[in-house]
Amino acid sequence: EEATIREMKSQKGIDIYPNVDLYSASLYYMLKIPPDLNTPIFAISRVAGWTAHVIEEKFAQAAPKTALYRPKAVYVGKYCGPQGCTYEPIDLRK
């Protein structure tokens, strides 16, 4: 973990701390699970939670309706039209 923090600091210049996936990847390696399967296993492990969330949000008739997660907002930026916008490179932005 400390080596990962140091490496991220040297590459990105900021402190980035590892999450559970650092340890999951090590465990998968020890179990000889191919690295290409890391992402699918990550997703599979969360399907039950995602499904429960969908059921809760869409089909929970007995529960009171939840408040909106985001209030209505009005976009105040420049309209780019149907052809899209041109974007300023990120390093030139203020």
N, CA, C and O atoms as a Tinker XYZ file with bonds, in Angstrom:
   376  protein
     1  N      0.825000   -1.188000    0.000000    73     2
     2  CA     0.000000    0.000000    0.000000    64     1     3
     3  C      0.872000    1.255000    0.000000    63     2     4     5
     4  O      0.616000    2.188000   -0.760000    81     3
     5  N      1.886000    1.278000    0.838000    73     3     6
     6  CA     2.768000    2.446000    0.891000    64     5     7
     7  C      3.510000    2.637000   -0.425000    63     6     8     9
     8  O      3.708000    3.768000   -0.871000    81     7
     9  N      3.921000    1.536000   -1.046000    73     7    10
    10  CA     4.603000    1.629000   -2.341000    64     9    11
    11  C      3.669000    2.197000   -3.399000    63    10    12    13
    12  O      4.092000    2.988000   -4.242000    81    11
    13  N      2.407000    1.803000   -3.360000    73    11    14
    14  CA     1.428000    2.314000   -4.317000    64    13    15
    15  C      1.231000    3.811000   -4.118000    63    14    16    17
    16  O      1.179000    4.567000   -5.089000    81    15
    17  N      1.123000    4.238000   -2.878000    73    15    18
    18  CA     0.952000    5.669000   -2.596000    64    17    19
    19  C      2.154000    6.458000   -3.112000    63    18    20    21
    20  O      1.989000    7.514000   -3.723000    81    19
    21  N      3.363000    5.949000   -2.867000    73    19    22
    22  CA     4.574000    6.636000   -3.354000    64    21    23
    23  C      4.593000    6.694000   -4.879000    63    22    24    25
    24  O      4.918000    7.730000   -5.459000    81    23
    25  N      4.247000    5.585000   -5.526000    73    23    26
    26  CA     4.267000    5.537000   -6.994000    64    25    27
    27  C      3.251000    6.507000   -7.586000    63    26    28    29
    28  O      3.549000    7.207000   -8.553000    81    27
    29  N      2.066000    6.550000   -7.016000    73    27    30
    30  CA     1.045000    7.475000   -7.514000    64    29    31
    31  C      1.489000    8.925000   -7.309000    63    30    32    33
    32  O      1.241000    9.780000   -8.159000    81    31
    33  N      2.137000    9.195000   -6.194000    73    31    34
    34  CA     2.646000   10.545000   -5.918000    64    33    35
    35  C      3.703000   10.925000   -6.953000    63    34    36    37
    36  O      3.723000   12.058000   -7.433000    81    35
    37  N      4.583000    9.979000   -7.299000    73    35    38
    38  CA     5.639000   10.289000   -8.270000    64    37    39
    39  C      5.079000   10.468000   -9.679000    63    38    40    41
    40  O      5.610000   11.262000  -10.455000    81    39
    41  N      4.016000    9.742000  -10.019000    73    39    42
    42  CA     3.447000    9.846000  -11.363000    64    41    43
    43  C      2.478000   11.013000  -11.510000    63    42    44    45
    44  O      2.488000   11.709000  -12.525000    81    43
    45  N      1.642000   11.225000  -10.498000    73    43    46
    46  CA     0.581000   12.230000  -10.596000    64    45    47
    47  C      0.877000   13.517000   -9.835000    63    46    48    49
    48  O      0.257000   14.550000  -10.091000    81    47
    49  N      1.824000   13.457000   -8.899000    73    47    50
    50  CA     2.153000   14.639000   -8.129000    64    49    51
    51  C      1.202000   14.929000   -6.981000    63    50    52    53
    52  O      1.339000   15.947000   -6.302000    81    51
    53  N      0.238000   14.044000   -6.758000    73    51    54
    54  CA    -0.703000   14.217000   -5.648000    64    53    55
    55  C     -0.859000   12.890000   -4.918000    63    54    56    57
    56  O     -0.531000   11.829000   -5.450000    81    55
    57  N     -1.362000   12.970000   -3.699000    73    55    58
    58  CA    -1.597000   11.752000   -2.929000    64    57    59
    59  C     -2.878000   11.082000   -3.408000    63    58    60    61
    60  O     -3.965000   11.649000   -3.296000    81    59
    61  N     -2.743000    9.881000   -3.938000    73    59    62
    62  CA    -3.891000    9.070000   -4.324000    64    61    63
    63  C     -3.765000    7.770000   -3.546000    63    62    64    65
    64  O     -2.767000    7.058000   -3.656000    81    63
    65  N     -4.787000    7.472000   -2.763000    73    63    66
    66  CA    -4.732000    6.295000   -1.913000    64    65    67
    67  C     -5.452000    5.128000   -2.578000    63    66    68    69
    68  O     -6.503000    5.317000   -3.190000    81    67
    69  N     -4.897000    3.929000   -2.463000    73    67    70
    70  CA    -5.524000    2.767000   -3.092000    64    69    71
    71  C     -6.835000    2.400000   -2.404000    63    70    72    73
    72  O     -7.019000    2.619000   -1.206000    81    71
    73  N     -7.736000    1.834000   -3.200000    73    71    74
    74  CA    -8.987000    1.349000   -2.634000    64    73    75
    75  C     -8.961000   -0.179000   -2.597000    63    74    76    77
    76  O     -7.909000   -0.789000   -2.786000    81    75
    77  N    -10.093000   -0.779000   -2.361000    73    75    78
    78  CA   -10.165000   -2.230000   -2.188000    64    77    79
    79  C     -9.694000   -2.983000   -3.435000    63    78    80    81
    80  O     -9.269000   -4.134000   -3.332000    81    79
    81  N     -9.762000   -2.357000   -4.596000    73    79    82
    82  CA    -9.373000   -3.043000   -5.826000    64    81    83
    83  C     -7.885000   -3.375000   -5.869000    63    82    84    85
    84  O     -7.490000   -4.320000   -6.553000    81    83
    85  N     -7.059000   -2.625000   -5.160000    73    83    86
    86  CA    -5.642000   -2.983000   -5.074000    64    85    87
    87  C     -5.505000   -4.377000   -4.472000    63    86    88    89
    88  O     -4.745000   -5.209000   -4.967000    81    87
    89  N     -6.239000   -4.613000   -3.416000    73    87    90
    90  CA    -6.163000   -5.900000   -2.731000    64    89    91
    91  C     -6.902000   -6.985000   -3.513000    63    90    92    93
    92  O     -6.482000   -8.142000   -3.519000    81    91
    93  N     -7.998000   -6.616000   -4.169000    73    91    94
    94  CA    -8.729000   -7.587000   -4.987000    64    93    95
    95  C     -7.846000   -8.105000   -6.110000    63    94    96    97
    96  O     -7.805000   -9.308000   -6.368000    81    95
    97  N     -7.144000   -7.209000   -6.772000    73    95    98
    98  CA    -6.271000   -7.619000   -7.874000    64    97    99
    99  C     -5.191000   -8.573000   -7.384000    63    98   100   101
   100  O     -4.872000   -9.549000   -8.063000    81    99
   101  N     -4.629000   -8.300000   -6.217000    73    99   102
   102  CA    -3.612000   -9.201000   -5.656000    64   101   103
   103  C     -4.199000  -10.574000   -5.359000    63   102   104   105
   104  O     -3.569000  -11.598000   -5.622000    81   103
   105  N     -5.401000  -10.589000   -4.813000    73   103   106
   106  CA    -6.066000  -11.853000   -4.514000    64   105   107
   107  C     -6.361000  -12.628000   -5.797000    63   106   108   109
   108  O     -6.117000  -13.833000   -5.859000    81   107
   109  N     -6.877000  -11.957000   -6.810000    73   107   110
   110  CA    -7.154000  -12.623000   -8.088000    64   109   111
   111  C     -5.873000  -13.212000   -8.675000    63   110   112   113
   112  O     -5.885000  -14.316000   -9.219000    81   111
   113  N     -4.774000  -12.475000   -8.564000    73   111   114
   114  CA    -3.488000  -12.959000   -9.068000    64   113   115
   115  C     -3.081000  -14.236000   -8.332000    63   114   116   117
   116  O     -2.657000  -15.209000   -8.956000    81   115
   117  N     -3.212000  -14.228000   -7.010000    73   115   118
   118  CA    -2.845000  -15.411000   -6.219000    64   117   119
   119  C     -3.741000  -16.607000   -6.546000    63   118   120   121
   120  O     -3.308000  -17.756000   -6.452000    81   119
   121  N     -4.992000  -16.332000   -6.932000    73   119   122
   122  CA    -5.924000  -17.398000   -7.309000    64   121   123
   123  C     -5.773000  -17.803000   -8.775000    63   122   124   125
   124  O     -6.514000  -18.650000   -9.273000    81   123
   125  N     -4.805000  -17.187000   -9.459000    73   123   126
   126  CA    -4.518000  -17.455000  -10.871000    64   125   127
   127  C     -5.702000  -17.115000  -11.794000    63   126   128   129
   128  O     -5.929000  -17.779000  -12.806000    81   127
   129  N     -6.435000  -16.081000  -11.424000    73   127   130
   130  CA    -7.512000  -15.581000  -12.270000    64   129   131
   131  C     -6.883000  -14.612000  -13.265000    63   130   132   133
   132  O     -6.174000  -13.693000  -12.855000    81   131
   133  N     -7.127000  -14.795000  -14.570000    73   131   134
   134  CA    -6.511000  -13.921000  -15.577000    64   133   135
   135  C     -6.878000  -12.447000  -15.350000    63   134   136   137
   136  O     -8.021000  -12.136000  -15.014000    81   135
   137  N     -5.918000  -11.553000  -15.531000    73   135   138
   138  CA    -6.180000  -10.116000  -15.337000    64   137   139
   139  C     -7.335000   -9.581000  -16.176000    63   138   140   141
   140  O     -8.006000   -8.633000  -15.768000    81   139
   141  N     -7.578000  -10.180000  -17.350000    73   139   142
   142  CA    -8.686000   -9.726000  -18.190000    64   141   143
   143  C    -10.041000   -9.916000  -17.512000    63   142   144   145
   144  O    -11.027000   -9.300000  -17.918000    81   143
   145  N    -10.097000  -10.756000  -16.493000    73   143   146
   146  CA   -11.363000  -11.005000  -15.807000    64   145   147
   147  C    -11.573000  -10.100000  -14.593000    63   146   148   149
   148  O    -12.628000  -10.162000  -13.963000    81   147
   149  N    -10.599000   -9.267000  -14.253000    73   147   150
   150  CA   -10.746000   -8.401000  -13.078000    64   149   151
   151  C    -11.977000   -7.500000  -13.169000    63   150   152   153
   152  O    -12.748000   -7.409000  -12.214000    81   151
   153  N    -12.167000   -6.841000  -14.299000    73   151   154
   154  CA   -13.310000   -5.941000  -14.443000    64   153   155
   155  C    -14.633000   -6.693000  -14.431000    63   154   156   157
   156  O    -15.553000   -6.265000  -13.734000    81   155
   157  N    -14.779000   -7.806000  -15.177000    73   155   158
   158  CA   -16.040000   -8.553000  -15.081000    64   157   159
   159  C    -16.338000   -9.049000  -13.662000    63   158   160   161
   160  O    -17.490000   -9.018000  -13.230000    81   159
   161  N    -15.328000   -9.499000  -12.944000    73   159   162
   162  CA   -15.557000   -9.952000  -11.570000    64   161   163
   163  C    -15.993000   -8.773000  -10.705000    63   162   164   165
   164  O    -16.881000   -8.915000   -9.864000    81   163
   165  N    -15.382000   -7.625000  -10.904000    73   163   166
   166  CA   -15.770000   -6.412000  -10.184000    64   165   167
   167  C    -17.255000   -6.123000  -10.415000    63   166   168   169
   168  O    -17.996000   -5.850000   -9.470000    81   167
   169  N    -17.683000   -6.185000  -11.679000    73   167   170
   170  CA   -19.081000   -5.896000  -12.003000    64   169   171
   171  C    -20.017000   -6.956000  -11.435000    63   170   172   173
   172  O    -21.057000   -6.626000  -10.864000    81   171
   173  N    -19.656000   -8.221000  -11.589000    73   171   174
   174  CA   -20.503000   -9.308000  -11.091000    64   173   175
   175  C    -20.725000   -9.168000   -9.591000    63   174   176   177
   176  O    -21.824000   -9.418000   -9.094000    81   175
   177  N    -19.681000   -8.770000   -8.874000    73   175   178
   178  CA   -19.805000   -8.656000   -7.419000    64   177   179
   179  C    -20.767000   -7.552000   -7.008000    63   178   180   181
   180  O    -21.214000   -7.521000   -5.862000    81   179
   181  N    -21.089000   -6.658000   -7.911000    73   179   182
   182  CA   -21.986000   -5.554000   -7.579000    64   181   183
   183  C    -23.372000   -5.668000   -8.195000    63   182   184   185
   184  O    -24.231000   -4.828000   -7.928000    81   183
   185  N    -23.607000   -6.680000   -9.006000    73   183   186
   186  CA   -24.895000   -6.818000   -9.684000    64   185   187
   187  C    -26.048000   -6.898000   -8.692000    63   186   188   189
   188  O    -27.093000   -6.287000   -8.916000    81   187
   189  N    -25.879000   -7.633000   -7.607000    73   187   190
   190  CA   -26.961000   -7.747000   -6.621000    64   189   191
   191  C    -27.317000   -6.374000   -6.053000    63   190   192   193
   192  O    -28.496000   -6.052000   -5.906000    81   191
   193  N    -26.324000   -5.576000   -5.739000    73   191   194
   194  CA   -26.586000   -4.237000   -5.210000    64   193   195
   195  C    -27.240000   -3.329000   -6.233000    63   194   196   197
   196  O    -28.168000   -2.587000   -5.909000    81   195
   197  N    -26.758000   -3.386000   -7.470000    73   195   198
   198  CA   -27.368000   -2.576000   -8.531000    64   197   199
   199  C    -28.824000   -2.976000   -8.734000    63   198   200   201
   200  O    -29.702000   -2.125000   -8.873000    81   199
   201  N    -29.068000   -4.294000   -8.748000    73   199   202
   202  CA   -30.424000   -4.802000   -8.946000    64   201   203
   203  C    -31.329000   -4.368000   -7.797000    63   202   204   205
   204  O    -32.456000   -3.928000   -8.022000    81   203
   205  N    -30.837000   -4.489000   -6.570000    73   203   206
   206  CA   -31.625000   -4.063000   -5.415000    64   205   207
   207  C    -31.959000   -2.577000   -5.511000    63   206   208   209
   208  O    -33.063000   -2.159000   -5.161000    81   207
   209  N    -31.017000   -1.793000   -5.980000    73   207   210
   210  CA   -31.255000   -0.357000   -6.114000    64   209   211
   211  C    -32.344000   -0.079000   -7.150000    63   210   212   213
   212  O    -33.217000    0.757000   -6.920000    81   211
   213  N    -32.299000   -0.774000   -8.286000    73   211   214
   214  CA   -33.325000   -0.595000   -9.320000    64   213   215
   215  C    -34.695000   -0.972000   -8.772000    63   214   216   217
   216  O    -35.667000   -0.241000   -8.961000    81   215
   217  N    -34.771000   -2.114000   -8.094000    73   215   218
   218  CA   -36.046000   -2.550000   -7.517000    64   217   219
   219  C    -36.554000   -1.514000   -6.519000    63   218   220   221
   220  O    -37.733000   -1.162000   -6.525000    81   219
   221  N    -35.669000   -1.034000   -5.676000    73   219   222
   222  CA   -36.043000   -0.045000   -4.668000    64   221   223
   223  C    -36.572000    1.234000   -5.311000    63   222   224   225
   224  O    -37.578000    1.787000   -4.865000    81   223
   225  N    -35.900000    1.701000   -6.352000    73   223   226
   226  CA   -36.285000    2.956000   -6.984000    64   225   227
   227  C    -37.521000    2.836000   -7.872000    63   226   228   229
   228  O    -38.332000    3.760000   -7.932000    81   227
   229  N    -37.669000    1.719000   -8.555000    73   227   230
   230  CA   -38.730000    1.593000   -9.555000    64   229   231
   231  C    -39.991000    0.907000   -9.054000    63   230   232   233
   232  O    -41.093000    1.231000   -9.497000    81   231
   233  N    -39.837000   -0.040000   -8.131000    73   231   234
   234  CA   -40.966000   -0.905000   -7.819000    64   233   235
   235  C    -41.410000   -0.887000   -6.366000    63   234   236   237
   236  O    -42.301000   -1.656000   -6.006000    81   235
   237  N    -40.844000   -0.064000   -5.529000    73   235   238
   238  CA   -41.215000   -0.050000   -4.108000    64   237   239
   239  C    -42.496000    0.759000   -3.931000    63   238   240   241
   240  O    -42.443000    1.956000   -3.646000    81   239
   241  N    -43.650000    0.105000   -4.099000    73   239   242
   242  CA   -44.935000    0.795000   -4.029000    64   241   243
   243  C    -45.294000    1.222000   -2.610000    63   242   244   245
   244  O    -45.927000    2.261000   -2.420000    81   243
   245  N    -44.899000    0.436000   -1.616000    73   243   246
   246  CA   -45.282000    0.737000   -0.241000    64   245   247
   247  C    -44.486000    1.909000    0.330000    63   246   248   249
   248  O    -44.974000    2.630000    1.200000    81   247
   249  N    -43.298000    2.091000   -0.146000    73   247   250
   250  CA   -42.446000    3.149000    0.391000    64   249   251
   251  C    -42.837000    4.492000   -0.210000    63   250   252   253
   252  O    -43.242000    4.557000   -1.371000    81   251
   253  N    -42.722000    5.557000    0.565000    73   251   254
   254  CA   -42.989000    6.876000   -0.016000    64   253   255
   255  C    -41.955000    7.191000   -1.092000    63   254   256   257
   256  O    -40.810000    6.743000   -1.030000    81   255
   257  N    -42.379000    7.959000   -2.062000    73   255   258
   258  CA   -41.462000    8.319000   -3.144000    64   257   259
   259  C    -40.330000    9.171000   -2.587000    63   258   260   261
   260  O    -40.549000   10.077000   -1.782000    81   259
   261  N    -39.138000    8.868000   -3.025000    73   259   262
   262  CA   -37.982000    9.603000   -2.532000    64   261   263
   263  C    -37.891000   10.973000   -3.186000    63   262   264   265
   264  O    -38.456000   11.206000   -4.254000    81   263
   265  N    -37.183000   11.862000   -2.538000    73   263   266
   266  CA   -36.952000   13.190000   -3.097000    64   265   267
   267  C    -36.013000   13.070000   -4.288000    63   266   268   269
   268  O    -35.255000   12.106000   -4.397000    81   267
   269  N    -36.065000   14.036000   -5.163000    73   267   270
   270  CA   -35.145000   14.048000   -6.293000    64   269   271
   271  C    -33.715000   14.154000   -5.788000    63   270   272   273
   272  O    -33.426000   14.879000   -4.836000    81   271
   273  N    -32.844000   13.430000   -6.435000    73   271   274
   274  CA   -31.441000   13.512000   -6.060000    64   273   275
   275  C    -30.842000   14.835000   -6.505000    63   274   276   277
   276  O    -29.967000   15.387000   -5.837000    81   275
   277  N    -31.315000   15.336000   -7.631000    73   275   278
   278  CA   -30.823000   16.612000   -8.140000    64   277   279
   279  C    -32.032000   17.501000   -8.424000    63   278   280   281
   280  O    -32.956000   17.090000   -9.126000    81   279
   281  N    -32.028000   18.699000   -7.887000    73   279   282
   282  CA   -33.148000   19.595000   -8.187000    64   281   283
   283  C    -33.088000   20.021000   -9.652000    63   282   284   285
   284  O    -32.067000   19.861000  -10.321000    81   283
   285  N    -34.188000   20.558000  -10.127000    73   283   286
   286  CA   -34.177000   21.070000  -11.501000    64   285   287
   287  C    -33.122000   22.152000  -11.616000    63   286   288   289
   288  O    -32.949000   22.966000  -10.709000    81   287
   289  N    -32.436000   22.155000  -12.710000    73   287   290
   290  CA   -31.387000   23.137000  -12.932000    64   289   291
   291  C    -31.589000   23.769000  -14.299000    63   290   292   293
   292  O    -32.160000   23.159000  -15.204000    81   291
   293  N    -31.125000   24.965000  -14.432000    73   291   294
   294  CA   -31.203000   25.671000  -15.702000    64   293   295
   295  C    -29.783000   25.804000  -16.237000    63   294   296   297
   296  O    -28.903000   26.335000  -15.559000    81   295
   297  N    -29.567000   25.320000  -17.454000    73   295   298
   298  CA   -28.254000   25.427000  -18.078000    64   297   299
   299  C    -28.035000   26.865000  -18.513000    63   298   300   301
   300  O    -28.873000   27.435000  -19.213000    81   299
   301  N    -26.926000   27.454000  -18.110000    73   299   302
   302  CA   -26.653000   28.851000  -18.438000    64   301   303
   303  C    -25.469000   29.003000  -19.385000    63   302   304   305
   304  O    -25.044000   30.119000  -19.683000    81   303
   305  N    -24.944000   27.886000  -19.851000    73   303   306
   306  CA   -23.803000   27.935000  -20.756000    64   305   307
   307  C    -24.207000   28.298000  -22.176000    63   306   308   309
   308  O    -25.389000   28.457000  -22.482000    81   307
   309  N    -23.216000   28.425000  -23.024000    73   307   310
   310  CA   -23.433000   28.772000  -24.420000    64   309   311
   311  C    -24.039000   27.570000  -25.153000    63   310   312   313
   312  O    -23.589000   26.438000  -24.972000    81   311
   313  N    -25.066000   27.821000  -25.986000    73   311   314
   314  CA   -25.676000   26.763000  -26.779000    64   313   315
   315  C    -24.805000   26.501000  -28.000000    63   314   316   317
   316  O    -24.456000   27.425000  -28.734000    81   315
   317  N    -24.463000   25.253000  -28.208000    73   315   318
   318  CA   -23.566000   24.894000  -29.306000    64   317   319
   319  C    -24.302000   24.481000  -30.568000    63   318   320   321
   320  O    -23.687000   24.371000  -31.629000    81   319
   321  N    -25.591000   24.251000  -30.477000    73   319   322
   322  CA   -26.344000   23.822000  -31.633000    64   321   323
   323  C    -26.201000   22.339000  -31.884000    63   322   324   325
   324  O    -25.450000   21.653000  -31.190000    81   323
   325  N    -26.925000   21.837000  -32.883000    73   323   326
   326  CA   -26.917000   20.394000  -33.131000    64   325   327
   327  C    -25.580000   19.860000  -33.643000    63   326   328   329
   328  O    -25.350000   18.651000  -33.616000    81   327
   329  N    -24.702000   20.736000  -34.103000    73   327   330
   330  CA   -23.413000   20.278000  -34.625000    64   329   331
   331  C    -22.377000   20.076000  -33.530000    63   330   332   333
   332  O    -21.294000   19.550000  -33.790000    81   331
   333  N    -22.694000   20.484000  -32.318000    73   331   334
   334  CA   -21.757000   20.301000  -31.215000    64   333   335
   335  C    -20.862000   21.504000  -31.011000    63   334   336   337
   336  O    -20.925000   22.486000  -31.751000    81   335
   337  N    -20.034000   21.405000  -29.998000    73   335   338
   338  CA   -19.146000   22.495000  -29.604000    64   337   339
   339  C    -17.714000   22.200000  -30.018000    63   338   340   341
   340  O    -17.338000   21.056000  -30.273000    81   339
   341  N    -16.941000   23.252000  -30.075000    73   339   342
   342  CA   -15.500000   23.069000  -30.159000    64   341   343
   343  C    -14.974000   23.287000  -28.750000    63   342   344   345
   344  O    -15.441000   24.174000  -28.035000    81   343
   345  N    -14.017000   22.490000  -28.361000    73   343   346
   346  CA   -13.525000   22.536000  -26.994000    64   345   347
   347  C    -12.099000   23.049000  -26.936000    63   346   348   349
   348  O    -11.252000   22.686000  -27.751000    81   347
   349  N    -11.857000   23.896000  -25.958000    73   347   350
   350  CA   -10.517000   24.401000  -25.711000    64   349   351
   351  C     -9.730000   23.313000  -24.987000    63   350   352   353
   352  O    -10.251000   22.708000  -24.050000    81   351
   353  N     -8.495000   23.049000  -25.394000    73   351   354
   354  CA    -7.696000   22.034000  -24.701000    64   353   355
   355  C     -7.612000   22.336000  -23.208000    63   354   356   357
   356  O     -7.528000   23.496000  -22.805000    81   355
   357  N     -7.634000   21.304000  -22.407000    73   355   358
   358  CA    -7.715000   21.474000  -20.958000    64   357   359
   359  C     -6.571000   22.296000  -20.389000    63   358   360   361
   360  O     -6.768000   23.046000  -19.433000    81   359
   361  N     -5.382000   22.169000  -20.957000    73   359   362
   362  CA    -4.246000   22.927000  -20.418000    64   361   363
   363  C     -4.316000   24.418000  -20.762000    63   362   364   365
   364  O     -3.553000   25.209000  -20.209000    81   363
   365  N     -5.215000   24.811000  -21.663000    73   363   366
   366  CA    -5.390000   26.220000  -22.004000    64   365   367
   367  C     -6.564000   26.854000  -21.272000    63   366   368   369
   368  O     -6.772000   28.065000  -21.353000    81   367
   369  N     -7.331000   26.039000  -20.559000    73   367   370
   370  CA    -8.494000   26.555000  -19.841000    64   369   371
   371  C     -8.070000   27.276000  -18.578000    63   370   372   373
   372  O     -7.003000   27.017000  -18.020000    81   371
   373  N     -8.930000   28.191000  -18.134000    73   371   374
   374  CA    -8.649000   28.942000  -16.899000    64   373   375
   375  C     -8.985000   28.110000  -15.698000    63   374   376
   376  O     -8.819000   28.565000  -14.566000    81   375
